[in-house]
Amino acid sequence: MAQAARKDDDVNVLSLSADLTDAATAKRIVKVFLETSFSGEERHKRRIEKIKKIEKAL
């Protein structure tokens, strides 16, 4: 999920549950999150632009 969030949605925040995620798993998730770049695919860019328009309207 961390990889897809970065690659598809260009997210910049990662939240992990300390109650449900052990340290080794958390480290793997963070590593993947930090090493994954936004894909820049047009369909993903369009979705992000839609979100930006909604945010501006708030």
GROMACS elastic network, one bead per residue, 0.5 to 0.9 nm:
[ bonds ]
;  ai    aj funct       b0    kb
    1     4     6  0.51105   500
    1     5     6  0.59938   500
    1     6     6  0.86252   500
    1    29     6  0.86848   500
    1    33     6  0.89052   500
    2     5     6  0.51476   500
    2     6     6  0.63588   500
    2     7     6  0.85540   500
    2    14     6  0.75058   500
    2    29     6  0.65159   500
    2    30     6  0.78233   500
    2    32     6  0.68226   500
    2    33     6  0.52506   500
    2    36     6  0.85306   500
    3     6     6  0.53477   500
    3     7     6  0.59439   500
    3     8     6  0.82762   500
    3    29     6  0.83272   500
    3    32     6  0.60835   500
    3    33     6  0.55696   500
    3    34     6  0.87610   500
    3    35     6  0.85165   500
    3    36     6  0.60073   500
    3    37     6  0.84570   500
    4     7     6  0.50024   500
    4     8     6  0.55076   500
    4     9     6  0.74048   500
    4    10     6  0.88599   500
    4    33     6  0.88344   500
    4    36     6  0.85915   500
    5     8     6  0.55756   500
    5     9     6  0.51882   500
    5    10     6  0.64275   500
    5    11     6  0.58819   500
    5    12     6  0.88242   500
    5    33     6  0.82288   500
    5    38     6  0.86880   500
    6     9     6  0.56071   500
    6    11     6  0.51377   500
    6    12     6  0.72932   500
    6    33     6  0.66120   500
    6    34     6  0.85119   500
    6    36     6  0.61132   500
    6    37     6  0.61179   500
    6    38     6  0.55689   500
    6    39     6  0.81860   500
    7    10     6  0.59469   500
    7    11     6  0.82543   500
    7    36     6  0.63281   500
    7    37     6  0.55782   500
    7    39     6  0.50097   500
    7    40     6  0.79006   500
    7    44     6  0.88329   500
    8    11     6  0.83303   500
    8    37     6  0.89840   500
    8    38     6  0.62660   500
    8    39     6  0.62851   500
    8    40     6  0.77979   500
    8    41     6  0.78505   500
    8    43     6  0.88693   500
    8    44     6  0.57456   500
    8    45     6  0.85663   500
    9    38     6  0.71619   500
    9    39     6  0.86806   500
    9    44     6  0.64043   500
    9    45     6  0.81194   500
    9    47     6  0.79777   500
    9    48     6  0.68570   500
   10    37     6  0.75321   500
   10    38     6  0.51286   500
   10    39     6  0.80942   500
   10    40     6  0.85622   500
   10    44     6  0.85952   500
   10    48     6  0.82399   500
   11    14     6  0.79210   500
   11    38     6  0.84210   500
   12    33     6  0.89901   500
   14    30     6  0.78877   500
   14    33     6  0.77918   500
   16    19     6  0.88136   500
   16    20     6  0.81167   500
   16    21     6  0.69353   500
   16    26     6  0.72706   500
   16    29     6  0.89218   500
   17    20     6  0.53349   500
   17    21     6  0.57781   500
   17    22     6  0.89345   500
   17    26     6  0.89512   500
   18    21     6  0.53491   500
   18    22     6  0.70131   500
   18    23     6  0.83356   500
   18    26     6  0.86185   500
   19    22     6  0.78411   500
   21    24     6  0.82439   500
   21    25     6  0.62329   500
   21    26     6  0.60390   500
   22    25     6  0.54688   500
   22    26     6  0.61354   500
   22    27     6  0.87187   500
   23    26     6  0.50200   500
   23    27     6  0.61427   500
   23    28     6  0.87096   500
   24    27     6  0.51869   500
   24    28     6  0.64071   500
   24    29     6  0.87649   500
   25    28     6  0.51282   500
   25    29     6  0.61970   500
   25    30     6  0.86099   500
   26    29     6  0.51024   500
   26    30     6  0.60814   500
   26    31     6  0.84846   500
   27    30     6  0.51674   500
   27    31     6  0.60412   500
   27    32     6  0.86461   500
   28    31     6  0.51156   500
   28    32     6  0.62727   500
   28    33     6  0.85709   500
   29    32     6  0.52623   500
   29    33     6  0.60997   500
   29    34     6  0.86591   500
   30    34     6  0.60614   500
   30    35     6  0.84731   500
   31    34     6  0.52818   500
   31    35     6  0.60846   500
   31    36     6  0.85775   500
   32    35     6  0.51726   500
   32    36     6  0.60344   500
   33    36     6  0.55026   500
   33    37     6  0.83983   500
   34    37     6  0.78962   500
   36    39     6  0.87653   500
   37    40     6  0.87017   500
   38    41     6  0.83171   500
   39    42     6  0.89589   500
   39    44     6  0.80000   500
   40    43     6  0.84316   500
   40    44     6  0.67028   500
   40    45     6  0.63752   500
   41    44     6  0.54044   500
   41    45     6  0.62990   500
   41    46     6  0.88100   500
   42    46     6  0.61683   500
   42    47     6  0.87131   500
   43    46     6  0.51998   500
   43    47     6  0.64621   500
   43    48     6  0.88576   500
   44    47     6  0.51542   500
   44    48     6  0.63126   500
   44    49     6  0.86707   500
   45    48     6  0.51363   500
   45    49     6  0.61825   500
   45    50     6  0.87060   500
   46    49     6  0.50820   500
   46    50     6  0.63080   500
   46    51     6  0.87968   500
   47    50     6  0.51245   500
   47    51     6  0.64439   500
   47    52     6  0.87909   500
   48    51     6  0.50760   500
   48    52     6  0.62497   500
   48    53     6  0.87516   500
   49    53     6  0.62762   500
   49    54     6  0.87299   500
   50    53     6  0.52093   500
   50    54     6  0.64303   500
   50    55     6  0.87613   500
   51    54     6  0.51289   500
   51    55     6  0.61998   500
   51    56     6  0.87043   500
   52    55     6  0.50198   500
   52    56     6  0.62043   500
   52    57     6  0.87037   500
   53    56     6  0.51809   500
   53    57     6  0.63902   500
   54    57     6  0.51710   500
   54    58     6  0.66696   500
   55    58     6  0.53750   500
